[in-house]
Amino acid sequence: MPNIVLFSGSSHHDLSQKVADRLGLELGKVITKKFSNQETCVEIGESVRGEDVYIVQSGCGEINDNLMELLIMINACKIASSSRVTAVIPCFPYARQDKKDKSRAPISAKLVANMLSVAGADHIITMDLHASQIQLLEKKEGELLVIVTSALKPITKV
């Protein structure tokens, strides 16, 4: 059974650290930087060969930069022969653009899900999608890319 490696994107490092602490894991080493033309560069700083990789990156803040960073991280892990890559996206980017509301309008949420799939994501974990239309997306050869949604109730300590 593969080990779990948890990486944090730059969108919400504190959340990633809390997840890692809760699971008793250390965050994986990743270096992100910007070139002078603002292209994103990501380097995975440890071996992920045969590992079960989780990447935590939110779709808030600098949405396009965070999304591109996530896509590059997923692809880097896939190319490095990880067993499986799961994107943990608390706030799914472009979730409000989930249906065609007028002619010639794109369905941007589905485009984002397709981009994640093409980058190499095997699973996506997110919550509070704007609507449930994009819950199941078919990948090539009949595999499914599942988006898990959840409306969480506040947790109170007893």
N, C-alpha and C positions, 0 to 999 in steps of 0.2 A: 504494500500500500504506500502511495507516495506521501511525502511530508508536505506540510502546508508552509508556503512562503507568502508573507503579507507585505505588499508594497504600498507606499503612500504617494499619491500625486501631490502637487503643490497647492491644490485648492483648499485643503482642510487637513493640515498635518495633525492638529490636535485631536480631531475625531479619529484619525487612523491610529494615533498613539493610544487612545482610550480603548479602541477595539483590540489592539495588540496586547495591551495590559490585561484586558478582560479574558483573552484567550491564552494568556501566559506565553506569548510569542514576542520576539523582537522584530521590529520593522526591518525589512530587507533593505539592502544598500542600493540606492538609486541616485544618480546625479542628473539634474536637469539644468540646462542653461539655454541662453538665447544667443544666437549669432547676431552680428551687427545689423543684418537685414531683418531681424526679429523672428527668424525661423527657430523653431524649438528643437533642441537636441537632447536626447535622453540616452543615458548609459546605465544598463543594469550592472550593478557592482558585485554580483555574486552568481554562482552557477544555479540555474533553475532546471537543469536537465532532469527530466522525469518527475519533477515536482508539481504539486497542485498549487497554482499561483492565484492569489486574490489581489486585485488592485483597487484601492479605495480612492475615488476621485469624484468630487461633486460637480454637478453641472450648473453651479452658480458663480457669481462674480464675473470674472473674465471668461465667459462661456466658451467662446470660440477657441481661445488659447488652451483652456482646460480640456476641452474635447480633443483637440489635436494632440496634446500631451498624452492623454489617455490612449488614443489610437496608436501612437508611437510606442508607448509602453507595452500595450497588448502585443503588437507586432514583434517587438524586440524579444519578449518572453516566448512567443510562439517559434520564432526563428532559432532561439536558443534551446529548443527541444523540450519545453515544459510539457508535462503530461496533460494539463488542462489549465485554461485561463478563465477566471471569473472576474468580471468587472462589477464592483460594488459602487453603485451610483445613487447616493441618497436623493439627489434632485436631478431627474432625468432631463437633459438638455432638449429644448424645443418640444417639450411634452404638450404645450398648449396648441401646437400646430399638428394636431392628430387626425384631422379629417379635411376633406376638400370642402371648404365652405363657399367657394365661388369658382367660376370657371377659370382655368389656367393657374389656380393656386396650388402650390406644392403641399405634399403631406410630409412636412419636415421631420416629424418624430419618427416616421417609418424610415426615412432616409438615414437618420442618425443610427437607428437600430441596424440597418443594413450595413452601414459603415463599420460599426462595431463587429459585426459578424465577419465581414471581409478582412478586417484587421486581424482576426483570429480568436475573438471571444467565443468561448464555448457556452458560457452562461452569463446572464446579466441579473444582478439583484438590485432592485430599486424599490421605491415606495411612492405611493400617492401620485400615480399617473393621472393626468387630466381626464382620461377616459380609458376604458378597457380594450379598445379596438386593437391596440398594438401588443396585446399580451403574448400571443404566440406567433412566431415568425418562422417560416420554413427555411431551412438551410439546404444546400445541395445534398443530393442522395437521401432525401427523406428525413434527415436529422432535424431536430427541433432546437431552436434557440429560445429558451424560456425566460420570460421576464416575470419575476415574482413580485407581486404587489401586496402591500399590507397597509392597513390603516391601524396604527398602533394606538392603544389607549395609554394615557399617562400611567407610569409605574409609580406606586406609592410605597414607601418603606413601612413595614409593620413593626 
